[in-house]
Amino acid sequence: MPFSIDYHLKNILYVTIGYIVSMILVKSLIVPAQQAYLPMITTFAALIFPLHGVRVVTAWLFGGWSILYLFIANCVMHLVLTPDAEFTLKSFYAWCLVSSVAWFSFEIVRMTGINLYRHANIISTNTWRQLMLIAFISSIINSLGHNIIFAGDILPENSLPTMLAFMIGDTLGTFFCFLALMFSLRILRRFGN
């Protein structure tokens, strides 16, 4: 595929919109509900985090370019939704982590001889299961990475529950993201005919 700035700008726009919409959902619905029951974990992880699904789909569709797209989406989301929040080195590390975990997971699986990228496979009913596997693998990497990056902020007694919350939130969030995508595609097909 030849390099096209329009192509990349459109992809960045789509990923950023998906990221912002998902985060608005997390901040307005999921976090307030979770705050009532798990306030210590809520600071670091939401138990349903659809942004992880956006990461997985982005890496599936765009491969290595997904890292750049997701990093830019993180920056824009930060500026749009939390313009007064302090930017720290830990934030930068976390953005690098979340921008690359899905791609890294695809690469780990590819090194075992199984290529799950979109261009390598025909989309089938098995595709969603394969992407959930990638979501789970990248969730483990994401939770470990966040525990390392925020080691001084997460109390030792909250470390394991926070890691589990990341894994549950990322995986459930991906599942709900995929459900939303499937319903959206069905609606588009129905009205497209």
Buried (B, 14 or more C-beta within 10 A) or exposed (E): EEEEEEEBEEBBBBBBBBBBBBBEBBEEEBBEEBEEEBEEBBBBBBBBBBBBBBBBBBBBBBBEBBBBBBBBBBBBBBEEEEEEEEEEEBBBBBBBBBBBBBBBBBBBBEEEEEEBBBEEBEEEEEBBEBBBBBBBBBBBBBBBBBBEBBEEEBEEEBEEBBBBBBBBBBBBBBBBBBEBBEEEEEEEEEEEE
